[in-house]
């Protein structure tokens, strides 16, 4: 039925003059060299939270012990190291009981290594998302690192129990721990983003990364103190950014003086590594959908 002129005029009057603006995402080349766009993490924070929670659920899905694995891994490793290196090899722990000495280092190392490994393979494992919808790709490795913080918090409960068992008092130095944890997270995110971007283009990374992590473990003062290294070679230990972080954790927990030089180098290295990794990630991001 064709409307009359009067009806058509009435309909015309009821229509709005202009349609409301719709949300629009404009993807355009940056005017700068390579835009880092750090604000994307905050703008897409809900997606970041969703992907973090997804990683946590996938990790413990259909497991009998669930989140208890976050404690079992460093705890069993601590028992093995305590027997072989603490009792048999008699490695000094600078006056600290070897179990808590080793567990402190393992707590930081387990979070760092799992975060880097998870972030390094995160882009390839999320190819279905990358090829179907737009969102800042940096959220994917960031979610992998963020999910590891839950494991760190669970495993830290055992550390509190060990400190109470061995009679370590609570001091103001413990207030430094959040800063050291943030520094560890920043370093893990930088290395993880860099590995993730390279893994999309060069699949050799997934074979080389576990080997590099293993080598990194032995050059980090986890099962031994940095003071065990001869004085003329100790500067090489400081070049490892995890040295200052782990020694800082121990100083905060055990009431020892902080090695500000080592911690300062770790902080500078972590920031530079993060910015370089983010720059590399943004530069290679345009080809992710084609290569992944």
Secondary structure, DSSP 8 states (H G I E B T S, - for coil): ----HHHHHHHHHHS-SS------------SSSS---THHHHHTHHHHHHHHHHHHHHHHTT-SSGGGHHHHHHHHHHHHHIIIIIIIS----TTS-HHHHHHHHHHHHHHHHHHHHHHHTHHHHTHHHHTTS---THHHHHHHHHHHHHHHHHHHHHHHHHHHHTT----GGGGGHHHHHHHHHHHHHHHHHHHHHHHHH-TTHHHHHHHHHHHHHHTSTTSS-GGGS-GGGHHHHHTSHHHHHHHHHHHHHHT----HHHHHHHHHHHHHHHHHHHHHHHHHGGGHHHH-
